[in-house]
């Protein structure tokens, strides 16, 4: 068993690095790592239905899809993530509890009465301080989870509360739980101290060997992050069809866009409002049907349209602002 500490706080890089540990690293491995403000979306979820798009933009929060299932979670530097990669395919439900023992025993060594609960949670006094997920690959299994220490719990609630009237989706929704920060039970420590103590305790409990991260894996993770974990297609693209609606008040009047999303493209789009124009607004709508929701593609398509002919006083940027996926 090898123990790795990953100092990066960039979510796309960290999730790419996790994937490499699961697919290329020869030994069983444990890794601790953190992300700066980020929403990490489950593999099978509709990102648009999980995340408040306006909120994440306003607060510069990264949105990244992970390779494992489960629900969306909020990460900040007050949350510590653990990764456990093992060299066999662990399909049985008990695998979660078995692999969580290294974390449980480390927490218990601090006097924290941590227990495994349900399918994949760790709780203290009935409140969730850790959730986990797994992915079974051809020859390995990846487990990973969170450890809330001093996370901003109010931010967690705000960022994962999208407008239910804006996105109507049949995707797998996240389940909200009653949560707590571990700092309540370890008030003498800040998050940096806890991270150091957790590292030492997990090394003792697991008997793992501390190793430096190979430089070639750092380069490979950066390349994978650029090709996958930093792309709209991976983070927002989804096979799930859903409906979208948003209205705004502009100087030229109100405007609302309604459309369906099929295969990540716009379908059945309608623009309505109390604006004035010369050309039939249905012609503008027709120009956008079939266009991908990938931001650069959609923005480019809208900028090619003479918007002023259809909505007097409107600009391409005004129309683009209605598509804040």
N, C-alpha and C positions, 0 to 999 in steps of 0.2 A: 504494500500500500504506500503510495506517494502522497505527500501533502504539499499543495501549492497555495501560495498567497498571491492573488492577482491585485495589483495596486490601481488598475484602471477604474475609473468611475463613468466611463462612456458605455451606455447600454448596448448599442449595436455591436461594438467591439466585444464586450463581455459575453453576449449571447453567441456571437460567432466563435469565441474562444471555447465556450462550453461545448458547442457542437464538435469542435475539433478534439476536445478531450474524450468525448464519447465515441468518435469515429476513428481517431488516429492514435491516441495515447495507448501504449502497450500495457501499462500497469493499471491496477485498480487505483483510483485517485479520489482525494478529497480536496476541495478548493473553497476558500472563503473570498468574498468579493462584495463590492458595493456599487450602486449606481447613484449618480446625481439624479435630480428630479426626473422621473420617468414613469410612464404607464406601460406595463408589460402585459400584453394581451395573449390569451390562450390560443393555441394552434387552431382550434375549430370555431373561433368566435368571429362575429362581425364587428370589426373595430369601430365603425361609425355608430353602432348602436350601444357601445360600451363607454365611449369617451365623450366628454363635453368638449367639442372642438374649439369653441370660442375660448374656453378656460385654458386649455393647454397652450393655445397660441399666445394668450395674454401673459402667461406665466413661464413661457419658454420651457415647456415640459416635453421631453422626448417620448415618442410613442413607438414601441417596437413589439413585434410579434415573436413569441418564443416557439421552440420546437415541441414543447409538451402541451398537453391539454389542460383543462381546468379553466378557471375564471380569470378575469383581469385583476391586476394588483397594482398598487402604487408603491414606488420605491423612492426613497431619498437617502441621504447620508446617515440618517438615524436608523436605517434598516440594514441588516447584514444578511447576505445571501450565502447559502451553502450549496455545494454541488458534490454529489457522490456518484462516481462512475465505476461500474463493476463489470467483470468480464464474463457475464452469462446473461441469458434472457430470463428475467424474473417476471413472469406473468401473473403469479398468484397475488391476491389482494393483501396477504400478510407481508409482502415485500416492503411496503411503506413503513410499517411499524418496525420491522427488522432493521432496516437501514437508518431509521431515525434514532436508534439506540445510542449512536455515538454522540448525537446532539443532546439527547435526553440526559445521558450520564454526565456530560460536561456541565449542563445547567444544574443538575442535582449536586454536583461537586461544589457549587457556589451557595448551596442551601436553598435553591429555588425548587419548589414542589411542582416540577413540570411533569406532565403526563401525556401520553399519546391518546388521542380521542378520535372516534369516528373512523373515516376512511383514510384521512391524510393530514390531520391537524395535531399540533401540540398546544396544550392549554395549561394555564396556571389559574387556580381558583375558578375554574369554569370559563375563563376568558381566553380567547385565541391569541397566542403570541407568535404562531408559526403555521403556515400552510405549505403544502408540498405538492409536487406533480412529478410525473415520470414519463419517459419515452423509451420504448423497447425497440432496439435496433437489431440488425442481423445477428450480431454476436455479443452485444453489450446492452446494458440497461443504464439509463441516466436518471438519477433522482436529483431534484433540487427543491429548495424551499427558502422561505423568508424567516428572519428572526427580528421582530419589531423590538427595538431597544428605546429609541427616543424619536420615533418617526412622527411627522406632523399628521395626526389623525384627522384633523379638520380638513386638511388638504386632500387626504385620501377620500373623504366623503364628497368633496366638491368636484374633483376631477372625474370621478366615476359616476356622475349623475347627469347624463345627457337629457335633453328635452324630449320627453316621450311623444310629444306631438310632431317633432321634427323627423324622427326615424322610427319607422314601423317595420320591425324585422322579426323573422322566425328563427334567428340564430340562438345559440346557447348562451343564456344570460348568466352573469356572475351571481353568486350567492353571497349576500352580505352577512357577516357574523359579528358577534359582540367581541371586540378586540381590546387588547391592553398592551402597553409598552412594558418591556422588562425592567426599565429603569424604576418603575414603581416598586419592584421587589429588590432592586440593587441600587438604591439611591446614592451610595457612596461612589459610584463610578460614572464617568461620562462615556460616550460611545467609543472613543479611542481606547480608553482603558479596558472597556468590555471586550473590544476586538482583540486586544493583546491577550487578555486572560482567557478568552474563548479559544484562541489559537493554541495556547499552551495546554489547556485542558483537553482539547480534541486530539492533540498530538499524544498526550499521555494515555487517553482512553483507547485510541485506535492503534497505538504502537506504530503509526506511520512515520516514514522518513521525510523530513522537510527537504524539498528540492527547489532549485531556482527554475523559473519558467524558461524553457528552451527558446532561444532567439528566433529560430526558424518557425516555431509555432506562433510567435507574436506577429511575424510578417504574414504568415498564412491566415491568421485571424483577421488582420487588417484587410487583406484582400477579400476574404469571405464577407466581411462586414460591408464592404463597398458593393459587392456583387449581389448581396441578399438582404442583410439586416438594415441597410440604410435606404432601401428602395421602397417606393410607394406600393409596388406590386406585391411585395411580401407583407408589408405592415398593414396595408389597408385593403388590398385586393381580397375578394372573397367569392366563393361559388354560390353564396346565399343571395337570393333575390330579395329585395326589400323596397319599401316606398319612402320617399323623401319629400319634405315640405318645409319651406322657410319663407317668411315675409319680412320686409324691412320698410321703414319710412325714409324716403329720400327727399331732397329739396324739390324734385320734380313730381313727387307723389308717392303713394305706396306701391309696392311691387311684391308679388308672391310667386314663387316657383314651386311647382308640384311635378314629380315624375317618379317613375319606377326605375329600379336598377336591375339589370339583367346582364350577367357575365361582365360586371364592372363597367357597363356602358349605360348611357341614358336611354330611356324608352318612354314613350307616351308623355312627353314634356308639355306642360302648359304654363304660360306666364299670364298672370292676371293682376289687376290693380286699377287705381283711379288716375293713371297717367294719361297723357295725350301723345298722339303720334300720327304719322301719315300712312305708312304701310301697314298691312294687316299683320298683327302680332303673331298669328299662327304661322306665318312664313318664317319668322325668327325661331320659333319653337322647332319647326321642321329642320332647320339648319343644325340644331344641336342633338336631335335624336340620332342615336348610334355612336355618339362621341364618347370616348373613354373618359372616366372620371379621374384619371391620372392628372394631377394639377397642371403640369406643363402642357400636356396635350389639350386639356380643356381650355386653359387660358389662351393658348395659341388660336384655338378655333373661335373663341368669342372675340378676340382682337381683330379677326379677319372680317367680322360682321359689321356693317354700318349701323350700329346700334341706334344712333340718333334718328334714323329714318323711322324706326319702329316705336321708340320711346323718347319723346322730345325732352331734351335736357339730360339724358342719361349718358354715361360713358361705359366703355367696356369694363373698366374696373368696378363700376357699380354692379353690373350683372355678375361679374366674377365673385363678388362678395356674397352673393346668395348661395354659392356652392362651397360651403366651408367644411367639406368632409375631411 
